[in-house]
Amino acid sequence: MTDIILFDIVGYSLLSDKDQYLTIYFMNQKLKEILQLLCGQSFLKTEEVILGFAPTGDGAYVILNHTVAGYGMFMAIALRTTLLQLQNQTNNLFSGLRVAVHFGTAAPIEDLTNKTNYVGSGLNDCARLLSVGKEIIKAQWHVKDENYIIISTPAYSLFKEKYSGKDNEDFLKIIKFEIGDEIVFKDKHQKEHRAFFIESCRLVAITPPKPKDVEKRMNDLIKRHDENKT
């Protein structure tokens, strides 16, 4: 089990073929840049943080490595920040972005093209979070627009467990973190889901937790740098 993030481009199916292509093209480039930057700042390889990436047509699942489970909420905030910046840079090529975070099962499977895809109840439950009714969304005082983030209760509980302590509480205040009351709703299959809507500053991208051997990695990087200079 691990953190699963699903982002959905609002109104993507209404775009022209050209704008759909441009949206996905620029989105892929932007996401590669931010993921490499965030992972690099924590002295991690991208694959140590991102287990998989599975396009959905109008968005994608980002599946985190189980070793950084709990970081999903911060990753969702970073992805939203990045893609909203892209929206501004492309003169509102797409109209908005919805993001869901869940902690559950995502199993790798080889598809017909010999590429890795993912299946599992965790992906299904994550997708159901974006099916929450509009009346519930409107009742959330801090949901400002369509660019919202919703996190399941299991994912948020894990986040609190992994990021506990006063330092983290102070950091959440700095990024203007807000969370609504827990909501409970049923999907089209009458399965119950529990979740929270969250909000934060839309200009932040939080790095993954540093590995235990971060000092060794730093020293190795310095050593390679010095060797390249000689």
Secondary structure as UniProt FT lines:
FT   STRAND          2..10
FT   HELIX           12..14
FT   HELIX           17..41
FT   TURN            42..43
FT   HELIX           46..49
FT   STRAND          50..55
FT   STRAND          59..64
FT   HELIX           66..68
FT   TURN            69..70
FT   HELIX           72..89
FT   TURN            90..91
FT   STRAND          96..104
FT   STRAND          107..110
FT   TURN            112..113
FT   STRAND          116..119
FT   HELIX           121..129
FT   TURN            130..131
FT   HELIX           134..138
FT   TURN            141..142
FT   STRAND          149..152
FT   HELIX           153..162
FT   HELIX           166..174
FT   TURN            175..176
FT   STRAND          178..179
FT   STRAND          183..186
FT   TURN            188..189
FT   STRAND          192..199
FT   TURN            202..203
FT   TURN            212..213
FT   HELIX           214..229
//
